[in-house]
Amino acid sequence: MTKMFKIALPDGSVREMPEGSTPADVAAAIGPGLAKAALAAKIDGEVRDIMRPFEGDANLALITSRDEKDALELVRHDFAHVLAEAVQNIFPGTQITFGPATDDGFYYDFAPAPGRGPFTEEDLPVIEEEMRRVIAADKPLVREVWDRERVRQFFIEHGEAFKAEWVMELPEGEPITMYKTGHGPADWIDLCRGPHLASTGKLDPNAFKLTRVSGAYWRGDPKNPMLSRIYGTAWLNKKQLDAYLVRLEEAAKRDHRKIGQEMDLFHLQAEAHGSVFWHPHGFTIYRALEAYMRRRIDEAGYREIKTPQLMDARQWEKSGHWGKYRENMFVVPDEIPSTDEDAPILSGDADLMALKPMNCPGHILVFKQGITSYKELPIRFYENGSCHRNEPHGALHGLMRVRQFTQDDAHIFCREDQVVSEAQAFCELAARVYKDFDFTYEIKLALRPDNRFGSDEDWDKAEEELRQAVKAAGMATEEFGWEELPGEGAFYAPKLEWHLKDAIGRTWQVGTLQSDRVLPERLDATYVGEDGQKHRPMMFHRAIFGSYERFIGILIEHYAGKFPLWLAPVQAVVATIVSDADGYAEQVASKLRGAGIRVETDLRNEKINYKVREHSLAKVPLLLVVGKREAEEGTVALRRLGSDEHQKIMSLDDAVAMMRAEAVPPDLA
């Protein structure tokens, strides 16, 4: 008698299916439209191949293109496999390694055949054509389960040294899945956990594009062979791809490194890898942000402090960072270097210190000075804290990823009964700040990782407190993209994350609020309670900008360099039409400076159209053009950057009053 499984569907109905049947069979039983649209299945919440047989009673949800997040991850994974097959078809002798899906596509790492040399972007068009041929063949993607030794032997026989090495690190006795493109013994095959679509033909051949090639070390280790990494972008259909390519083109125009050079804001150079050289215009933006944030934190009841850059390694051992973060720290011996030419510069015997990668241990040390009463809590310490992290050179990226950066960092020490209200207050403060910069955002809750400090009881409490705070702030809703992210918390605390959406739809994770009971315990922070006994404070780690460097990079791209007037490094330029107006131009500039406007003059012997074009490229918000007539009448011809209006004639006094009002920061308006 055939064994029957009960398959529960999202609408509450239950279908009985014979042993050996698949989610595809359920889709077909419901209707031909669903059978065609179904891409994969969720079995008891786990995404699986639609052709993988049921193993017992199950809850089933069929995945279609409407389930965009799951569908995109599936197709991107499949495109990576199709890329690997296409490369090996065209370039025999190429070894494959791995190729995951990414946020906007996929990549795959290859070891080119001996003597061939690395792949280049000139290879991409022919690889794309072969990928389309593989897709058009519409071969099934077949899941097979092998044991470890069989997998190893297969890869050795086929000259796949990297895969053969990797598979031996998988647990012995654990079943390993292999995916074939087709049913024949000679069909292409790869080691993969899956899941995959039912066949290559489920992919849209016009919904992907190979974008670039780079080098990548095997397993990320510079001691290992250099591989060729081929990147691609992939979507569910051509319309999505075209929209992405438009965004990509727009992003290239907004690249903060390009605009930063055009506006003379900053530069980076090899003599200080990952550290920013701020130019006067760039540092003007930095200072405006710093002043803005100080006003915001002052009104929110924070007290600003400053802590040392270097601290003894023993302090980092106590905090736990030495064991879990040391590879990202710059370590400094506590000794005077030798000046003897015949002796080593450093003895190797000195005690070690480290440049701080974060500010939290220093803030706890300030909190511990003296005796704190429960009546003094909450205490909110703020620091524009300069930090250093030893990032690999290859990972550095303009202002977005640096080695030296300054955080708008703060730590809140509070009682247990104050936790939810303090977290709620921070949610509301962050909302005010992001609104001032025209950002929309989503809030995520990153939950406990496997490798962590602290008891499950403390983690349960901390996670629930953050949930309650976001609910109290009215932000645990679909409008705010509320979502929980299992396993993505810090090793000492769960955290709320603010994901900003910029002007062209890109997402940036910036703000964070971490709820921590571990560090106060490890560093012995206490306060005296109402009962006269010592108690542990609860500690929040929080930032809104994240770092000034990265936030400025995001702002440059968000505004495409066209900053609101209060942030623009040069708010206005007074440009002359004729040299007879030079004296009046200086008077105009002097009056603007007296009103607090950042202004420059352009008295060069150039045509006015040339000056207008040059200052437009420099993203100057306001250009005040003056000639002989304006000088006689006490007026200016005002041009706005990006405005359709040609120019507006105004009295000097009216122009000054208007600009003074517009230049007020949003928190003071």
Summary of the structure (lengths in Angstrom):
residues: 669
radius of gyration: 30.3
end to end distance: 78.6
largest distance: 104.6
contacts: 2083
relative contact order: 0.07
helix: 38%
strand: 25%
